[in-house]
Amino acid sequence: MFKKIAIVMTVGAVSLTGCGLIPTTNGASDSSSADSASSPVTPAPTATDTASPAPTASSSQAVAAAAATEATAVTSAPAPAAAPAPAPAAAQPASQALATTGDGAQAATAFGWGPVLTGDEFSYTGAPDRTKWSVYNSAGHAGKGVRSPQAWSVANGVATVSGDAAGTTGGMSAKFAEQRFGRWETRMKTNARDPKYHPVLILNNNSAPNCAEIDYAEGSSVTSVMRFFLHYACGGADFQTTAATPVDGTQWHNYAVEWTPAGISGYVDGVKTFTDTNPAHQPAAVMKQTLQLDWFPDGSATKPSQMQVDWVRVYQ
């Protein structure tokens, strides 16, 4: 019973914030959202479609109902004759549900995605492997700051991208697994980052019709949540579905996306947090993985920040 309740509480909040698309060079994506730190985050079991108000029902609703039924049955049962039944433990609030190092749960393991087909374990030292990655050397998000190859380093099994006080940061796109449909999972964390630095894990294709893009983990100025965005047409917030999950981003978490002909789902630590099964929202082009730490200056001083990636794995 306790395991089911914990799953429900990890479900993220709905975000109605848009992501403006701005073309860049070197395959970079500029879809990170400039969210306000004051944006409310309220629990919601399903992704929110900002263009059409009929979102697909989340499986978490069924879990919640089942948990409630089970809880009623257990708490209403007669106490044993030898001793009174202990009081049930209080459930954690949703804001704490994922604010831990977690148990390392992976969607690939939980849902049986099979063997890893390709990716990068970052089991080397130096610059990112140029046979696997195209490292950006260009202007930053929305033309602000710089995306520099020197912002990246790989050591001790981890790739690190650093953003400095002047907005010099980095990004890179995968040369592997450029495909339509598949499953991707990435283990990522940040330091106690400046809210102006946004970590993003994206599937994109700059030539995709209708600005299609899947942002399966996107940090914002609200540093206590991680958002999922599915962009299915040009025009920003009017053409996306989105959800947000409470996460302590300074701890390692596993973020995953499953893209099949039936729809698109997102996961955090093996728990489904997003689903969109509307056929009209399916990207029509192949997509590839990108890793970015994007800078959103607001005129105030910027604190240097980091994003680290333990591994990127692709499944059938």
JONOR-V696049 format. One record per residue. OMEGA is omega in radians with two decimals (none if undefined). NEAR is the number of other ideal C-beta (glycine too) atoms within 12 Angstrom. Layout:
BEGIN
OMEGA;NEAR
OMEGA;NEAR
END
This chain:
BEGIN
-3.09;21
3.13;17
3.12;18
-3.12;24
3.14;26
3.12;29
-3.12;34
-3.04;34
3.12;31
-3.09;44
-3.02;41
3.14;44
3.13;36
3.04;33
-3.14;39
-3.07;30
-3.10;36
3.10;32
3.14;44
-3.13;28
-3.13;33
-3.07;24
3.11;22
3.12;30
3.05;19
3.09;26
-3.09;32
3.06;39
3.11;46
-3.07;41
-3.13;46
-3.04;44
3.07;41
-3.05;31
3.07;35
3.13;18
-3.14;22
-3.12;11
-3.13;25
3.07;17
-3.12;32
-3.07;19
3.07;27
-3.04;33
-3.07;33
3.02;34
-3.14;45
3.09;34
-3.06;32
3.11;30
3.13;26
-2.99;19
-3.11;11
-3.11;15
3.09;28
-3.13;28
-3.14;18
3.08;34
3.14;27
3.09;36
3.12;22
3.11;19
-3.14;26
-3.14;28
-3.14;18
3.14;20
-3.14;25
3.12;19
-3.13;16
3.14;21
3.13;21
-3.11;14
-3.08;13
-3.06;20
-3.14;17
-3.12;12
3.13;12
3.14;10
3.07;13
-3.10;9
-3.05;7
-3.08;6
3.09;7
3.13;9
3.11;14
3.10;10
3.13;9
3.12;17
3.12;12
3.12;10
3.07;22
3.02;18
-3.08;14
-3.08;31
3.13;24
-2.95;17
-3.13;32
-3.08;40
3.12;26
3.07;23
3.13;18
-3.14;24
3.14;18
-3.10;20
3.13;29
3.07;31
-3.12;33
3.12;33
-3.08;22
-3.04;23
3.01;21
-3.10;14
3.08;26
-3.05;14
3.04;14
-3.14;23
-3.13;19
-3.13;25
3.13;33
3.08;33
-3.13;21
-3.12;33
3.13;17
-3.09;20
3.10;15
3.09;16
3.04;24
-3.11;34
-3.08;24
3.03;17
-3.11;14
-2.99;30
2.91;35
-3.07;30
-3.05;35
3.00;36
-2.93;22
2.98;32
-3.13;25
3.12;38
-3.14;40
3.11;27
-3.09;19
-3.09;27
-3.06;32
2.93;27
-3.01;41
3.04;29
-3.11;25
3.11;20
-3.08;38
2.97;37
3.12;25
3.13;29
3.07;16
3.08;14
-3.07;18
2.98;27
-3.11;42
3.00;33
-3.06;46
3.03;32
-3.09;43
-3.05;26
-3.11;19
3.12;20
3.00;34
-3.04;31
-3.07;48
3.07;46
3.07;51
-3.14;44
-3.06;36
2.99;39
3.14;23
3.00;24
2.96;31
-2.92;27
3.02;23
-3.06;21
-3.13;26
-3.13;36
-3.13;40
3.05;49
-3.07;42
3.08;44
-2.96;38
2.97;43
3.04;32
2.90;35
3.05;24
-2.89;17
2.95;35
-3.14;33
3.12;32
3.05;37
-3.06;43
3.04;48
-3.13;48
2.99;48
-2.93;52
2.83;51
-3.10;48
3.04;43
-3.05;29
3.10;28
-3.08;18
3.06;30
3.04;17
3.03;22
-3.11;34
-3.13;35
3.10;47
3.08;50
-2.99;48
2.89;49
-3.12;49
3.05;54
-3.13;48
3.08;39
3.01;31
-2.94;31
-3.09;31
3.13;30
2.99;45
-3.04;49
2.99;50
3.08;50
2.94;54
3.09;47
-3.09;46
3.06;36
3.09;28
3.11;23
3.04;17
-2.98;26
3.13;26
-3.05;20
3.11;29
2.89;45
-2.98;47
3.05;50
3.12;48
-3.11;45
3.06;46
-3.10;36
2.92;44
-3.04;28
3.11;41
3.07;25
3.09;25
3.01;30
3.14;45
-3.12;40
-3.06;53
3.03;44
3.08;46
-3.09;37
-3.13;38
3.07;22
-3.13;13
-3.13;16
-3.07;30
3.13;45
3.09;37
-3.07;46
2.96;43
-3.12;47
3.06;39
3.14;32
3.13;39
-3.11;38
-3.09;51
3.02;52
3.00;35
-3.11;43
3.12;27
-3.11;23
-3.13;15
-3.11;20
-3.13;34
3.00;28
-3.08;36
-3.08;19
3.03;23
-3.12;22
3.08;37
-3.10;39
2.93;48
3.07;47
-3.07;52
2.92;46
-2.97;50
-3.07;52
3.12;45
-3.09;40
3.10;27
3.13;18
3.10;9
-3.13;13
-3.14;14
3.07;26
3.09;22
-3.05;25
-3.13;36
2.91;30
3.11;44
3.14;33
-3.13;44
3.10;30
2.99;33
-3.09;44
-3.13;35
-3.13;35
3.14;30
none;20
END
